[in-house]
Amino acid sequence: MAGSRLELVFGGVPPEGRLLLIGAGATSDLNFLDPARVQAVQRLYPDVVALKAQGFAPVTEVEGQFDLGLVFLPRAKAEAHARIAEAAAHLPSGASLWIDGQKTDGIDAILKELRALAPVDEVQSRAHGKIFRVTLPDAGWVPENWAARDIEAAPGFVTRAGVFSADGPDPASQALAAHLPEKLPSRVVDLGAGWGWLSAQILQRPGVGVLHLVEADAVALDCARRNVTDPRAQFHWADARDFKLPEPVNGVVMNPPFHEGRAADPRLGADFIRAAARLLTGAGRLWMVANRHLPYEQTLREVFADVAELGGDSRFKILTATGAQRPGARKPMPRGRKR
Ligand SMILES: C[S@@+](CC[C@H](N)C(=O)[O-])C[C@H]1O[C@@H](n2cnc3c(N)ncnc32)[C@H](O)[C@@H]1O
């Protein structure tokens, strides 16, 4: 905790009372807190795993009433508003609500907004961010439009603030859907399924008997459940990187993430490729889309025998691969080459 903004305000001492903690994740230093007096609210599966490892029992939605709150600011402003509104709904008037965030995530704009709505003090700056305290006025101070609400991303599709491409279908996913074959295999996985747009396109192709939607963001997956009501769909709140099924599948379709927070990190997409290879039969096939500049072909060739580009444009490339390397299996030769 040394050097963190939390140290500046809490000094390594757990605050009195029951603490509502919204948005803490793998990188939050929470050692000074007593997990028994904390409810950690987190929607992202990998962060939930990290919080559990630190002794917390995270939930995806706030349950109960608390004495004080600490909100970590997300990138999307609408999600930041929703977190603050949710915290305020579960705290009494007069309670302290701490807000912590990076400059790049808009902490200064939120500070300005909150100063106009409630008493704010204890503003501290450190490590490219700020933390401050809001003393909650009587109920009704939070603007009504801050609460989490459905967004209509496309006809028949709902999303929520903070989910990937919340305003509409992602152009890369649209490019991938346009390159999928007329008929798809019988058992398919959509890795990183988001709110389900791509999955809905997959289910329109003949041949699919079961489609597994794997998604780390619980809110996105809840939207997908509402958007994709086809009985062939199965929903998994999981980390795609270590997702397993009892039986291998014969198709994986994915538009993998390539960001951890703000930083571009192609390792995430590379891990998705390895996960896809583990999920597929040797004859199964992967279809994926990636930003043109991302170097995924090397990873694809490490874990698939046959890799090809199906098309794309200056922004995206659509890649396909088959001949997945099952653990312990001998790597098959690419088509047309003799051993
Ligand atoms: C580029 S988006 C594609 C979403 C969706 N397929 C679409 O077409 O709109 C990648 C998705 O992967 C999810 N994601 C990120 N990391 C993940 C992980 N480790 N495991 C599972 N899903 C993850 C993100 O929440 C996001 O919804």
The ligand as an SDF file (V2000), in Angstrom:
LIG
                    3D

 27 29  0  0  0  0  0  0  0  0999 V2000
  -13.5740   -7.0470  -28.6780 C   0  0  0  0  0  0  0  0  0  0  0  0
  -14.8370   -7.4770  -27.5370 S   0  0  0  0  0  0  0  0  0  0  0  0
  -15.9240   -8.4830  -28.5280 C   0  0  0  0  0  0  0  0  0  0  0  0
  -17.3090   -8.6040  -27.9260 C   0  0  0  0  0  0  0  0  0  0  0  0
  -18.3420   -9.3120  -28.7720 C   0  0  0  0  0  0  0  0  0  0  0  0
  -17.8720  -10.5820  -29.2960 N   0  0  0  0  0  0  0  0  0  0  0  0
  -18.8370   -8.4150  -29.8650 C   0  0  0  0  0  0  0  0  0  0  0  0
  -18.6850   -8.8010  -30.9980 O   0  0  0  0  0  0  0  0  0  0  0  0
  -19.3870   -7.3660  -29.5900 O   0  0  0  0  0  0  0  0  0  0  0  0
  -14.0070   -8.6060  -26.4810 C   0  0  0  0  0  0  0  0  0  0  0  0
  -14.8200   -9.1160  -25.3150 C   0  0  0  0  0  0  0  0  0  0  0  0
  -13.9770   -9.9570  -24.5220 O   0  0  0  0  0  0  0  0  0  0  0  0
  -14.2900   -9.7490  -23.1620 C   0  0  0  0  0  0  0  0  0  0  0  0
  -13.1280  -10.1720  -22.3600 N   0  0  0  0  0  0  0  0  0  0  0  0
  -12.0170   -9.4500  -22.0330 C   0  0  0  0  0  0  0  0  0  0  0  0
  -11.1690  -10.2070  -21.3230 N   0  0  0  0  0  0  0  0  0  0  0  0
  -11.7620  -11.4290  -21.2000 C   0  0  0  0  0  0  0  0  0  0  0  0
  -11.3710  -12.6440  -20.5880 C   0  0  0  0  0  0  0  0  0  0  0  0
  -10.1960  -12.7660  -19.9690 N   0  0  0  0  0  0  0  0  0  0  0  0
  -12.2230  -13.6950  -20.6630 N   0  0  0  0  0  0  0  0  0  0  0  0
  -13.4120  -13.5910  -21.3010 C   0  0  0  0  0  0  0  0  0  0  0  0
  -13.8320  -12.4680  -21.9020 N   0  0  0  0  0  0  0  0  0  0  0  0
  -13.0170  -11.3990  -21.8590 C   0  0  0  0  0  0  0  0  0  0  0  0
  -14.6150   -8.2770  -23.0590 C   0  0  0  0  0  0  0  0  0  0  0  0
  -15.3960   -8.0070  -21.9090 O   0  0  0  0  0  0  0  0  0  0  0  0
  -15.3610   -8.0300  -24.3780 C   0  0  0  0  0  0  0  0  0  0  0  0
  -16.7400   -8.2160  -24.2260 O   0  0  0  0  0  0  0  0  0  0  0  0
  1  2  1  0
  2  3  1  0
  2 10  1  0
  3  4  1  0
  4  5  1  0
  5  6  1  0
  5  7  1  0
  7  8  2  0
  7  9  1  0
 10 11  1  0
 11 12  1  0
 11 26  1  0
 12 13  1  0
 13 14  1  0
 13 24  1  0
 14 15  1  0
 14 23  1  0
 15 16  2  0
 16 17  1  0
 17 18  1  0
 17 23  2  0
 18 19  1  0
 18 20  2  0
 20 21  1  0
 21 22  2  0
 22 23  1  0
 24 25  1  0
 24 26  1  0
 26 27  1  0
M  CHG  2   2   1   9  -1
M  END
$$$$
